[in-house]
Amino acid sequence: MKNKTIGIPRAFLYYRYKILWENFFNTLGYKIIVSDITTKETIENGKIFSIDESCLSSKIFLGHVYNLKNKCDYILIPRVCDYGKGEKVCVRFNATYDTVKNLFKDINILEYNLETTKHSPEFISLIKLGIKLKNNPIKVVISYIKAKIKEKQYEKYKIKEQKLKLKSKKKKILLVSHPYNTYDNYIGTPIINLLKKFNIEILYSDNIDKKLSKKYAKSLSPTLYWTYSKEIIGSIEYYKKYIDGIIFITSFPCGPDSLVNELLIRKVTIPTLNLIIDELTNETGIETRIESFIDIIKGECNNV
């Protein structure tokens, strides 16, 4: 009998956990299918299942779930509530599972529930999920350990790779954004391509040790509420002596980012550009703003 397939939406927490998830399920003997890259069609499909007030990233996620329909045996839908006391995330991540369950009646959902304050941390969550798939508990634990090792190796590689960029003589810009925005084909990729076109060395806010970043984040805001925000804004303090500018990338209308980015723009002394992307954003307009920002960096002017 052929191996069953697990579909993973190429959105939201895929960009945080892809190495862990893919290696975990592969080791258990499941085939992984990742949804196609984000396109206009993805967004249009996601809008069908979304309310107008949903952020673009949420619409994209639902578009990717739709993309996986009829392509796999299961679709992995994470539910993340917290990573411990004082480590909360946006409510979108709390509600993702229930949203998908109510909108898509004809798919088999694998629930991944992470709520550390309720005694359901990552390890226990994945072990429960693995056992639910009717695998041997010992094999499930071994699969998790192997996947976790792969994840840590990948993270160390990305951090090491970024540190090498600090020696570059090019102008350096730090992209501050959630990975699901930074690396999305519609939101972040066009911005990255434009910066490369202008011969800019790009640093990424997620390519830093998460614990270290949260420590540095306290100097910018000791009372910041959201874990994912703390993990990326600490990179500003860590890399500030190396960078010439900062670009914030936000999907409209993200509540946490609208607050956090405004706070940071007021606090940091490095030139900043705040890009807010929605489904109507014009790439030509983005290019004009980035080109102007690079001119400002070269002229050592203030924030825009």
C-alpha positions as MATLAB code, in Angstrom:
seq = 'MKNKTIGIPRAFLYYRYKILWENFFNTLGYKIIVSDITTKETIENGKIFSIDESCLSSKIFLGHVYNLKNKCDYILIPRVCDYGKGEKVCVRFNATYDTVKNLFKDINILEYNLETTKHSPEFISLIKLGIKLKNNPIKVVISYIKAKIKEKQYEKYKIKEQKLKLKSKKKKILLVSHPYNTYDNYIGTPIINLLKKFNIEILYSDNIDKKLSKKYAKSLSPTLYWTYSKEIIGSIEYYKKYIDGIIFITSFPCGPDSLVNELLIRKVTIPTLNLIIDELTNETGIETRIESFIDIIKGECNNV';
ca = [
       0.000    0.000    0.000;
       1.353    3.419   -0.905;
       2.396    5.797    1.870;
      -0.282    8.219    2.960;
       0.310   11.887    2.237;
       0.213   14.863    4.576;
      -0.373   18.286    3.094;
       1.195   21.371    4.692;
      -0.048   24.854    3.736;
       2.861   27.006    2.554;
       1.890   29.827    4.909;
       1.941   30.999    8.527;
       3.959   28.605   10.697;
       5.240   26.505    7.812;
       8.142   28.950    7.601;
       8.959   28.430   11.272;
       8.516   24.678   11.537;
       8.999   23.272    8.042;
      12.238   21.414    8.841;
      10.775   19.907   12.010;
       7.461   18.916   10.471;
       8.770   17.533    7.199;
      11.480   15.440    8.853;
       9.133   14.213   11.579;
       6.469   12.960    9.189;
       8.951   11.638    6.637;
      10.681    9.564    9.317;
       7.293    8.145   10.300;
       6.830    7.029    6.708;
       4.461    9.691    5.426;
       4.870   11.600    2.194;
       4.765   15.388    2.457;
       3.007   17.651   -0.023;
       3.496   21.392    0.391;
       0.971   23.689   -1.273;
       2.040   25.696   -4.318;
       3.682   29.120   -4.004;
       1.407   32.078   -3.333;
      -0.145   33.694   -6.380;
      -3.004   36.087   -7.029;
      -5.213   33.017   -7.392;
      -4.176   31.825   -3.916;
      -5.250   35.149   -2.453;
      -8.527   35.237   -4.364;
      -9.352   31.737   -3.120;
      -8.429   32.716    0.425;
     -10.647   35.799    0.288;
     -13.656   33.593   -0.432;
     -13.256   31.991    3.008;
     -12.225   35.148    4.889;
     -13.928   38.113    6.436;
     -12.793   41.525    5.179;
     -11.006   42.290    8.459;
      -8.661   39.304    8.116;
      -5.022   40.125    7.513;
      -3.503   39.278    4.149;
      -1.400   36.496    5.717;
      -4.547   34.833    7.059;
      -6.229   35.024    3.649;
      -3.119   33.513    2.093;
      -3.191   30.659    4.612;
      -6.774   29.759    3.740;
      -5.885   29.970    0.056;
      -3.146   27.408    0.628;
      -5.507   25.101    2.507;
      -7.851   25.272   -0.486;
      -4.899   24.519   -2.785;
      -4.303   21.235   -0.945;
      -7.867   19.959   -1.188;
      -8.086   16.567   -2.920;
      -4.290   16.341   -3.154;
      -3.497   14.529    0.109;
      -4.906   12.264    2.789;
      -4.494   14.770    5.623;
      -3.827   18.483    5.986;
      -1.773   19.669    8.947;
      -3.480   22.621   10.672;
      -1.510   23.969   13.638;
      -3.175   25.574   16.627;
      -0.770   27.619   18.725;
      -1.911   29.468   21.830;
       1.239   30.140   23.849;
       4.807   29.085   24.529;
       4.516   29.546   28.290;
       3.610   32.278   30.749;
       3.984   35.693   29.107;
       4.627   34.088   25.719;
       1.394   34.686   23.817;
       0.793   34.787   20.059;
      -1.726   36.532   17.813;
      -5.260   35.149   18.222;
      -5.215   34.150   14.538;
      -2.943   31.252   15.499;
      -5.303   30.252   18.324;
      -8.264   30.101   15.972;
      -6.710   28.603   12.853;
      -7.792   25.031   13.540;
     -11.404   25.958   14.344;
     -11.566   28.283   11.354;
     -10.432   25.601    8.925;
     -12.577   22.915   10.549;
     -15.707   25.022   10.089;
     -14.894   26.281    6.595;
     -13.626   23.068    5.005;
     -15.985   20.214    5.838;
     -14.510   17.737    3.373;
     -10.856   17.518    4.448;
      -9.103   15.329    7.026;
      -7.368   17.621    9.493;
      -4.341   16.752   11.572;
      -4.570   18.944   14.660;
      -1.307   20.208   16.084;
      -2.125   21.843   19.426;
       0.611   23.810   21.178;
      -0.335   25.402   24.503;
       2.506   25.224   26.993;
       0.544   26.755   29.890;
      -1.926   23.869   29.529;
       0.850   21.261   29.630;
       0.934   20.834   25.863;
       4.388   21.988   24.686;
       5.838   21.155   21.288;
       7.267   17.749   22.246;
       4.044   16.447   23.780;
       1.939   17.932   20.971;
       3.854   16.162   18.233;
       4.132   12.895   20.136;
       0.353   12.862   20.600;
      -0.112   13.613   16.926;
       2.282   10.851   15.911;
       0.539    8.304   18.123;
      -2.839    9.411   16.745;
      -1.527    8.384   13.337;
      -1.272    4.848   14.811;
       2.493    4.679   14.914;
       4.619    2.968   17.528;
       5.230    5.424   20.439;
       8.943    4.633   20.513;
       9.220    5.268   16.788;
       7.335    8.534   17.240;
       9.739    9.749   19.930;
      12.776    8.776   17.853;
      11.274   10.542   14.833;
      10.784   13.705   16.877;
      14.348   13.645   18.217;
      15.793   13.178   14.732;
      13.607   15.961   13.325;
      14.578   18.293   16.172;
      18.265   17.689   15.503;
      17.735   18.532   11.824;
      15.862   21.697   12.793;
      18.624   22.889   15.131;
      21.277   22.160   12.493;
      19.337   24.196    9.931;
      18.890   27.113   12.323;
      22.596   27.145   13.180;
      23.463   27.097    9.480;
      21.186   30.073    8.742;
      22.620   32.070   11.661;
      26.185   31.282   10.603;
      25.395   32.191    6.994;
      24.014   35.558    8.078;
      27.011   36.346   10.279;
      29.238   35.980    7.222;
      27.226   38.743    5.541;
      28.330   41.187    8.209;
      31.761   41.328    6.576;
      30.277   42.546    3.283;
      31.209   46.027    2.040;
      27.729   46.499    0.530;
      25.030   48.604    2.139;
      23.132   46.387    4.566;
      19.398   46.419    5.194;
      17.672   44.405    7.896;
      14.281   43.012    6.866;
      12.106   42.944    9.980;
       9.067   40.799    9.427;
       7.508   37.501   10.334;
       8.982   34.660    8.261;
       5.566   33.894    6.755;
       5.666   37.387    5.243;
       9.383   37.614    4.481;
       9.562   34.426    2.440;
       6.094   34.429    0.909;
       6.152   34.600   -2.871;
       3.597   37.430   -2.980;
       4.549   39.503    0.089;
       8.295   39.295    0.681;
       9.928   37.762   -2.384;
       9.378   40.800   -4.674;
      10.971   43.046   -2.019;
      13.947   40.725   -1.618;
      14.430   40.592   -5.397;
      14.340   44.398   -5.613;
      16.966   44.786   -2.892;
      19.214   42.302   -4.663;
      18.701   44.247   -7.880;
      20.030   47.338   -6.107;
      23.055   45.373   -4.825;
      21.997   45.463   -1.173;
      23.185   42.931    1.395;
      20.042   41.620    3.068;
      19.894   40.546    6.703;
      16.813   38.728    7.997;
      15.281   39.326   11.412;
      14.505   35.641   11.931;
      18.069   34.489   11.337;
      19.102   34.928   14.948;
      18.899   32.711   17.989;
      15.337   33.172   19.289;
      16.281   33.269   22.969;
      19.005   35.805   22.284;
      16.662   37.941   20.205;
      14.016   38.005   22.946;
      16.698   39.121   25.401;
      17.671   42.027   23.136;
      13.999   42.849   22.520;
      13.594   43.802   26.191;
      15.787   46.861   25.664;
      13.339   48.075   22.998;
      10.157   47.131   24.840;
      10.284   45.292   28.193;
       6.508   44.718   28.190;
       5.964   43.513   24.618;
       3.125   40.969   24.551;
       3.617   38.773   21.480;
       6.296   36.069   21.317;
       6.726   36.173   17.543;
       7.228   39.947   17.668;
       9.834   39.647   20.424;
      11.737   37.040   18.430;
      12.202   39.321   15.427;
      12.567   42.829   16.898;
      15.526   41.806   19.040;
      17.467   41.513   15.788;
      17.371   45.318   15.469;
      19.307   45.779   18.689;
      21.642   42.890   17.867;
      22.508   44.024   14.335;
      22.193   47.815   14.762;
      25.913   48.528   14.497;
      26.161   46.597   11.229;
      23.153   47.851    9.279;
      22.464   50.994    7.253;
      18.678   50.723    7.224;
      15.637   48.739    8.313;
      12.629   47.694    6.248;
       9.519   46.573    8.087;
       7.179   44.336    6.089;
       3.606   43.993    7.321;
       0.554   42.311    5.852;
      -2.474   44.585    6.115;
      -4.216   44.917    8.587;
      -2.047   43.024   11.107;
      -2.917   44.283   14.596;
       0.299   43.325   16.448;
       2.572   44.684   13.700;
       0.686   47.975   13.446;
       1.492   48.587   17.109;
       4.973   47.082   17.310;
       6.334   48.643   14.115;
       5.088   52.092   15.080;
       6.753   51.697   18.470;
      10.064   50.718   16.880;
      10.020   53.418   14.213;
       9.724   55.990   17.003;
      12.543   54.438   19.026;
      15.281   53.453   16.588;
      17.692   55.988   15.129;
      18.512   53.963   12.008;
      16.699   54.960    8.763;
      13.498   52.917    8.417;
      10.938   52.111    5.752;
       7.546   50.665    6.667;
       5.974   48.615    3.867;
       2.371   47.508    4.367;
       1.274   44.950    1.792;
      -2.292   44.054    0.843;
      -3.890   42.242   -2.092;
      -3.949   45.464   -4.130;
      -0.328   46.472   -3.578;
       1.407   47.556   -6.779;
       4.948   46.272   -7.295;
       5.903   49.432   -9.192;
       4.990   51.559   -6.189;
       7.040   49.322   -3.895;
      10.022   49.586   -6.227;
       9.806   53.392   -6.207;
       9.721   53.518   -2.409;
      12.616   51.078   -2.030;
      14.724   52.944   -4.578;
      14.063   56.210   -2.726;
      14.918   54.542    0.586;
      18.241   53.306   -0.757;
      19.020   56.852   -1.939;
      18.246   58.066    1.587;
      20.581   55.473    3.091;
      23.363   56.551    0.796;
      22.686   60.141    1.807;
      22.467   59.193    5.484;
      19.128   60.947    5.962;
      16.461   60.270    8.595;
      13.415   57.985    8.662;
      10.825   57.832    5.867;
];
